[in-house]
Amino acid sequence: MKCIDAIEGTVKTILNHMHALSIEDHLDDTEYVRNVRAVIEATYQFIVNNPEIVEAPQLLKDVLYGYSRRLWLSGQQPPPPPAPVEQTGTAAEEEEYQTYYYDYLYHRGIYPR
């Protein structure tokens, strides 16, 4: 196994555990995404400071970011409505908004209220 695979696998496992805990504990979105960013940024810093491990640190960072966002989106399935109501948006629009929301939190740290 290559070092890059071990690092990627370890960080993905950490992200999986963080995601499970955030769902279990109903963690605030901002806090969760900021913690995810801290893990990804720390991993990136480590591999940048140790260039012999990974040749393309930005690639690993992008892979981890994409993985964390897909994980986030998988946990954003809204519960079914209790009674039939008129829907104002489609599932695709909701996913697009959740993707935007995650990206905004990740890059800016807080979502305007």
C-alpha positions in Angstrom: 0.0 0.0 0.0 1.3 3.4 -0.9 1.5 6.2 1.7 -1.1 8.3 -0.1 -3.6 5.4 0.1 -3.0 5.0 3.8 -3.5 8.7 4.4 -6.6 9.0 2.2 -8.1 5.9 3.9 -7.4 7.1 7.4 -8.8 10.6 6.7 -11.9 9.1 5.1 -12.4 6.9 8.1 -12.1 9.9 10.4 -14.6 11.8 8.3 -17.0 8.9 8.4 -16.9 8.8 12.2 -17.3 12.6 12.4 -20.3 12.4 10.1 -21.9 9.6 12.2 -21.4 11.5 15.4 -22.8 14.7 13.8 -26.0 12.9 12.9 -26.2 11.1 16.2 -25.6 14.3 18.3 -27.5 16.7 15.9 -24.3 18.8 15.6 -24.7 22.3 14.2 -24.0 22.5 10.5 -21.4 25.2 10.9 -19.5 23.4 13.6 -19.5 20.1 11.7 -18.3 21.6 8.4 -15.6 23.7 10.2 -14.4 20.5 11.9 -14.3 18.7 8.6 -12.3 21.6 7.1 -9.9 21.5 10.0 -9.2 17.7 9.3 -8.7 18.3 5.6 -6.5 21.3 6.0 -4.4 19.6 8.7 -3.9 16.6 6.3 -3.0 19.0 3.5 -0.5 20.8 5.7 1.1 17.6 6.7 1.5 16.3 3.1 2.8 19.7 1.9 5.4 19.7 4.7 6.4 16.1 3.7 6.7 16.2 -0.1 8.3 12.8 -0.2 5.0 11.2 0.8 2.7 12.7 -1.9 3.6 14.2 -5.2 0.3 16.1 -5.7 -1.0 17.3 -2.3 -3.8 19.4 -4.0 -5.2 16.3 -5.6 -5.5 14.6 -2.3 -7.1 17.7 -0.8 -9.7 17.8 -3.7 -10.5 14.1 -3.3 -11.1 14.5 0.5 -13.2 17.6 -0.1 -15.3 15.9 -2.6 -15.7 12.9 -0.4 -16.7 15.0 2.6 -19.3 16.9 0.5 -20.8 13.7 -0.8 -21.0 12.4 2.8 -22.7 15.6 3.8 -25.2 15.4 1.0 -26.0 11.7 1.9 -27.1 12.9 5.4 -29.3 15.7 4.1 -32.2 13.6 3.0 -35.3 15.4 4.4 -37.8 13.4 6.3 -41.0 12.7 4.4 -43.8 15.2 5.0 -46.5 14.1 7.4 -49.3 14.9 4.9 -49.4 15.6 1.2 -48.3 19.2 0.7 -47.5 21.2 -2.4 -43.8 21.0 -3.1 -42.1 24.3 -4.0 -38.9 22.7 -5.2 -37.5 19.5 -6.7 -35.1 17.1 -5.2 -32.5 18.3 -7.6 -33.0 21.9 -6.5 -32.7 20.8 -2.8 -29.4 19.0 -3.6 -28.1 22.0 -5.4 -28.9 24.2 -2.5 -27.3 21.8 0.0 -24.2 21.6 -2.1 -24.0 25.5 -2.2 -24.7 25.6 1.5 -21.9 23.1 2.3 -19.4 24.9 0.0 -20.3 28.3 1.5 -19.8 26.9 5.1 -16.6 25.2 4.1 -14.9 28.2 2.5 -16.3 31.0 4.6 -16.8 29.3 8.0 -20.3 30.7 8.7 -23.6 31.1 6.8 -25.3 34.5 7.0 -28.6 34.4 8.9 
